[in-house]
Structure formats: structure tokens, C-alpha cells
Amino acid sequence: MSISVFYLQIIFSVIESLKSNEKGKKIMSSLFRKKDINTLTENASPLKRTLRTWDLTFLGIGAIIGTGIFVLTGKGALTAGPALSVSFLIAAICCGFAGLCYAEFASMAPVAGSAYTYSYIAFGEIIAFIMGWDLILEYALGAATVSVGWSGYFVNLLDNMGIHIPTALTAAAGTTPGVSTYFNLPAFVIVLIITWIISIGITQTKRVNDTMVIVKLAVIILFIVCTVWFIKPGNWHPFSPFGLYSHTNGVATGIIPAASIVFFSFIGFDSVSSSAEETINPSKTLPRGILYSLLISTVLYIIMTLIMTGVVKYTVFEKYLNAPILAVLAKTGQTWLSIIVSLGAILGMTTVILVQLYGQSRISYSMSRDGLFPEFFGHVDEKHQTPFKGTWFFGIITALAGGFINLNILSELVNIGTLTAFILVSAGVMIMRRTQPDLHRGFKAPWVPVTPIIAIAFCIVLIAGLNWETWLRFLVWLAFGMILYFSYGRRHADAKF
């Protein structure tokens, strides 16, 4: 945290020096110029509007339910014990309060861009650029990370069917100690396939996502029905072996560190708000989609974690870190379910990748439309009515990241980027309530300013669970973004005002 404080002190000192003279005041004025909501809505894009409440709910569920259940529950259980369900609840509460703030912004400004656009309205241009740059990192790295988990389940499924992919093509170099690997081919291919689906139209994207989410939910419900009878309450004792926060063998353990880990499970629900310009009646539909998806996903996460830690002693998951659900199936003797669960895991992570790549393409599209990115990223294809070129540009980069880069460490950057977005959106709601109280809001977050303050507090607690190396990498990424902003974005954004 000391690095972040030092970084903020530098920023504030620069701002104060700029305020001290006329030229500096003009620079400050241009850096923090804001977008007008009415202007944004009047300049709506030619993107096709087809999404309804349940389409958005399924987009949210598609983004949330995947890696959390099928991968992170093992590591989370070892960190918090059976109290992992409480960790999920804490992460969900953090997302829930932030989700209320997202819902209010979405009803005020039903345009593409999510937290990037909301920051432009509430804080000004330079903060908006930082937020957009941050979201691009979140979605790209998140999709690449999930594609690697997808690859693991896919390779295991093929092995069970007697089909073997060469080991050298199943992971990036240096991923597994003692094993020679060079490239993760399945991760690379799945990202390209999903990029193609997103690029050919929102209708196709919606249909594919809705279908996979329905199948995924069916698999999860089947798992619950088949395993709930094997719960042994004794496995829940002690319920919280590590308390709220402690250190075990030099590693942070407890409910809070586990919440910081499983927070990754909820990343992506904010991408629902990126679909504003492709949504029918967005001022009402977007808030419902955001909140419904969070509620349904949270209930399923808590039920699943209680069942898993009730059927199997949490220490057993150490042997099943990559596929913790298989530990439950092995304990209950229901190996016939393993293939079905593997298919559910593959579909679950596929929808996560799809929603994150979708959100990424809409963020870069919005930044291009505002002049902060080159026009290439904002070009809408007439045939498909999608930002075709930008979608493929970032899709290829994400595919290469999943194929070549060892993402075990870098994935923590996704958490810190998302938490930063939550903090800005929550603070933005308070600012907009004060500066534009009469603005039409199709949805109003309850108990403002209490709700956004609680959201910010939860985010700070979860950020505190991240190590200093994550902060350092995040600040390096922001430094590259500032170079891009001052060398290109700031000058080209002038023409849009």
C-alpha cells in the first residue's frame, strides 16, 4: 500500500503545481473536462439493440459462474476452510453494493463504456482514460487467464476420451516445473473462436451465451441434487479454522484473504453495463440484469461451497486444486458425473471468456469514439453492426497471451483493476448526486451515500489482501497508459469537444 500512497502523493503535488499558474489552470481544465450525459445519449451509436432483461441476466451469469466454482473453490477452501461460503458472501456483498452504483449510472447514462464512460461523466477525461486503460487490462487478462483454465479441463476431457494433445502444446513455457511446454494451443484457439462469434453480431453472441448458460446451470443443479445427500456436518467443524485473517506457514489465510481470492469469481458482471447501446429500454433493463445476475450467482456459489466442504474435508482439496469438484465426485463414488461436470466447466468458462471479450471490445469502441483511441477501434462494420476490427485486434492479442504467457502471477492484476473500477464508480454516484441531483435516473441506488461508502470500504479491504508486487505491476501498466494518453489521446480528444 505504501507504493500506492507514494504514487498518489506525486499526482497530487503535480496537480497543485499546475493550479498555481494560468497556463497550468488551462491544462487542468482540459485534463478534467467532462462529458455531458445528454450529448452522449444523443450521439448514440449504430449498434443493434436486441438485448432484454434476461439476456443481460444471462450475460452476467455467464461472466460470473465459471472459474469460481470449477477452479477457485479448491484454493479458497484451503485458505478459509468451510468458511469459504462466508468469503464468497463478503465478495458478493462488495460486488452487490458496487452493483447498485453501476445500476444507477447505467440508468443515467445508457451508453456503451461501463465504468470508463461513468468516469468521464463524473471525474473528467484523464480519470476516464485511466479507467478505460484499466478495464482493457481487466478484460484481456481475465479472458486470457480463464482460457488457460478452460484448456486444462478440455485437455483432461479429451484424455478421458482417448484423444491426446502433445504435452508441449498444452501450456505456456515454464508453467509446470519439470515439464517441457511451449504453447497453450487450446487456450489460443478458444479465444479466437469466441472472438469470431462476438465479431459477427450481438444476436449470435446472445444466442450462444444464453444456450451455454442454460446448460451450465443445468449441470450445476444436477451436481447439487446428486451430492447434497452425502454431506457430513462433521466436515464443517471447525467452520473457520483460520479466523478472519491469519498467517499459516508464511501465507495469508482466513476468511478475508479467501474473499480476495474468490473475488475473481465475480469479475465480469460490470461488463453487462457495456451493452447499454445494444439493450432495449436500457435505463430499466440494465439495472435489473446487473442485480439479478449477482443475486442468482451468489446463491449458487454459497450452496456449492457448503456442499463441497460438507462432503469432503477441506484439506483434501490440496490434491484437487485444478479441478476441486472432482474431489467431491471421487468421495461420493459418482465418477459417472465427472464427464458431465467437465463439460459444464468447459461451457462455464467459455461464457466467462465470451462476456469479458465482449466487454473489452465495447470499452475500446467507446474510447475510440471519444478520440482517446485511434478510429480503427471504433469502426462499426455495416454488415455485422459490431466494432469488427477492434474486436479482432484485442481478440488476437488475448489469444496470444493465453497461448504464450504464464498467467499465474499476472492474474492478480485483474482483481486490483476491477476493485479500482468499483471504487471510482461508487465515488462517482456520490458526486453525481451532489452535482446533478435533478438528472433523470431510471434506477436510484438506495441509502446514498451509505451504499457507495460501504462499497468503497469493502474494495479497500480486498485490495489490502493483495501483495505489493501486484501494486507495482499495476502502476507500471498505468504508466504505459499515461504515455499513450499524452502522446495521442489528449490531442485527438480535443476534436470531440
ABEGO torsion letter per residue (X at the ends): XAAAAAAAAAAAAAAAAAAABAAAAAAAAAAABBBBAAAAAAABBABBBABBAAAAAAAAAAAABGAAAAAAAAAAAAAAEAAAAAAAAAAAAAAAAAAAAAAAAAAABBBBGEAAAAAAAAAEAAAAAAAAAAAAAAAAAAAAAAAAAAAAAAAAAAAAAGBBBBAAAABBBGABBGBBBABBAAAAAAAAAAAAAAAAEAAAAAAAAAAAAAAAAAAAAAAAAAAAAABBAAAAOBABAAEABBBBGGBBBEAAAAAAAAAAAABGAAAAAAAAAABBGAAAAAAAAAAAAAAAAAAAAAAAAAAAAAABBAAAAAAAAABAAAAAAAAAGBAAAAAAAAAAAAAAAAAAAAAAAAAAAAAAAAAAAAGABBAAAABBBAAAGBBAAAAAAAAAAAAAAAAABBAAAAAAAAAAAAAAAAAAAAAAAAAAAAABAABBBABBBBGOAAAAAAAAAAAAAAAAABBAAAAAAAAAAAAAAAAAAAAAAAAAAAAAX
